Amino acid sequence: MWLWALLPVCLAVFGTAGIWTVFAVAVTNGSVNLTEGFPYISQCGTYNPQSCLFSQICNICSVLALWIVVIRFQQVRDFGNHGKANIASIVLGFISSLGISLIGNFQQSVLMNIHLLGAFLAFFIGLAYFWVQLFLTYRAQPSQNRCCVGAARTTCCILCTILVIVMAVLHNTGHPSGAAVCEWALVMLFFCLFGLFAAEFRHIDCHQLTVQKQALGHGHSPATLEMNGCVG
């Protein structure tokens, strides 16, 4: 069903609009001063009231990302490509989604170590997840859009890898503004990578969740919940 293609698009649009809203609020109320340099995303979301908004945005994005990870895992599995790469994808996806939540709920001004752990999981493990998805793009179905999606995903993954390296170098060599610009660009590309799942998700046929399947075989009252939506 094409409606499932809206899920990754919603994540991309919501996440992009959300963090730029946090940036706008932080600049407006003077929490960050652009004359002193371009701020990290986390700096914009450190102080009230935008810290509350930042936490909610990260939590919602974390849930949506996790949902996408699970659906994509099941879709690849249903097409008979349930190999080590697909298993690695769901593990990496779970870990990186956790990182997004940690970033939003443990601001750098409160618990810096946990915040940095969340950033590592979100950026580095998240990047590994998208490289695995790039591999699956050429190994798993559906493949109708393989040329376009593969090229776009390859470009984004390469750019993200470059940005991660440059960001780390600039941060460690005392150039925080340059590192912050790389961070913002990296996050925008991550949202683009999530949005690309719309190409695969538009081929989803249906989704069925069954509760207490064993009871149906013993003459008990059906306890089945069915939802239109995903797997296919």
N, C-alpha and C positions, 0 to 999 in steps of 0.2 A: 504494500500500500504506500502510495506516494506521501501520505501524511507523516510516515516515519522519517522521511527525508528532512522534515522540518526540525526534528530534534537537534541534530548537529548544527543546523543553521541558527536555531534559537540560542544555543550555547555560545556560538561565535558572536552573534549580535549582542546578546545580553552581557557577555563578559567584556567585550570591547566598549560598549556604551557605559557599563558600570565602572570600570577603572578610570575612564576619562572623566566621568562624573566626580569620582573621588578626587582626581587631580584638580578639577575646576573648583570644588569646594575648598580644598586645601589652599589653593592660590588665593581664592576670594577672601577667606578669613585670616590669611596671613600665616598659616601654619608652616608654609614653605615660602621661601624668598627666592624667586627666579634670578635675582641679581647676584646671588651668591653661588649660583650653579644650578644645573638641571637636577631635579630630585629623583631618587629611586622611587619605585612604586610604593615600597614599604614605608618610606618617609611620608608620603602623602596620606597613607592610611594609619599613621601612628596615633594622631591626636583626635580628640573628640571635636565635633560630632562625626567626622568622616570615618573614624575608626570603626564605629558601629556599622556604617554602611559597607565598609570594606570587608568586615567579617561576614556579613550576610551575603555579599556578592561571591566571596570565596567559597562559602559553604554551599551555595546554590550551584556554582560552577563545579564544585567537587562532586556533588550528587549527579548532575547532568553528565559529567565526564565519565563517572563510574557506570552509569546507565548505558552510555555509548560503548564503553569498553566491553560490557557484558553482551550487548546485542551483537556487536561485531564478532566477538568470540564465537557466539552461537551460530551466527550466519556462516562463518568460515567452516565451522564444525559440520553444519548441516549439508554443506556441499562436498563433504568427504575429505576435507583437508585438515583433519584434526591431528596435527603433528606437533613436534616440539616447539616449533615457531609459534603456533597458535597458543599453546600452553604458556610459553614465555610472554606472549602479548598480554594475556589476562593478568598474570602476576605483576608485570611491570605497570600495567594500567592501574591496578589496585593500589600499588605503592605510590605512584605519582599522584593519584587522586587524593590519597591521604596527605601527601605533601601540600597540595593546594589548601586543604582544610587547616593544616598546621600554620601555614603562612597567615591566614586570615584570623585565626583565633589566638595566636601567640605573637603579638606585635613586637617589633625589635626593641621598643623602649621598655618592655616588660620582661620577656625572656628571650634574649638574643640568641642563645645557643639552640633553643627549640625552633626559633624562627629560621635560623640558618639551616637547620636540618630539613625543615619543610621546603626551603628554597632549593636545597640540593636534590631532594626527592622529586620536586615538581619540575625542575629544569633538566637535570642530568638523567634521571630515570625516565622522565617524560620524553626526553629526546630519544632515549634508547627504545621506548615504546613505539615512537613514530618511525624509527628505522626498521623495526620488525614489521610494522604495518606496510612499509614500502616493499619489503621482501614479499609479504603476503599479497600485495597488489599484483605481482607477476606470477604468483603460484596458486592463488585461490580464485574462486568464482565469487560474484559475477564479473565477467571480463569485458562487457560491452563497451565500457568507457576506459579501458585499461590504458590506452595511449595518452589520452588527455589527463586522466587522474594520475597516472604514473609519472608523467612529466612534471605536473604541478607539485606532486608530493616529493619528487626527487629534488626539485629546485628549493622547496621550502626546507627540507631536511638539511641540505647542504648549507643554506644560508643560516639556519638555526645553529648548526655545528660551528660555523665560523663566528657567529655572534657570541656563542657561549665561551669560546676560547678568547676572543678579543675582550669580552666583558671581564673575564677572570684576570687577564693580563693588566687591563687598565685599572681595575680595582686594586690589585696588589702593587701597582707602581704609583699609586697616589693620583689617579685621574678619575675621581668619582663621577664627574659630570659626563664624561665620555662613556664610562661603564653604565651609567643610568640610561643614556640614550640607547645603548645596545640592549639593555634589559627591556625597555619599552618595545623596541623593534622585535625582540625575541618573543615576547608575550603576544604581540599582534600576529606573528607568524604561527604561533601555537594555535591561536584561535582559527586561523585560516586552515591549518591542518585538520582541526576538528570539523570545520565546515565541509571539508572535502568528503567526509563520510556520507554526506547527502547523496553523492553519486551512487554509492553501494546500497544505501538504505532505501532508495526509491524502488529497488527490486524486491523488497521484503513483501511476502504474501500475507502471512497471518501469524498471530501469536496466541498460544493456548497455555494457560496455567491450570493444572489439575491438582486439586487438594484431596487427599485420602483416596487415591486410586484403588488401593486394595479393597476398600469398603464396597466398591461397585461390584467386585467379583464375588462377594459373599451375600448378595441380596439386600444389602443395607441401603438406606436412603442415599441417593446421589448427593455428593458434596463437591460438586465441580464448579469451578469458576472459570469462565472463558472470556478472553479479551481479544478484540480485534487488534491486530498489530503486528508482531514481528517474528520472525525467525526465518527465514528462508533463503 
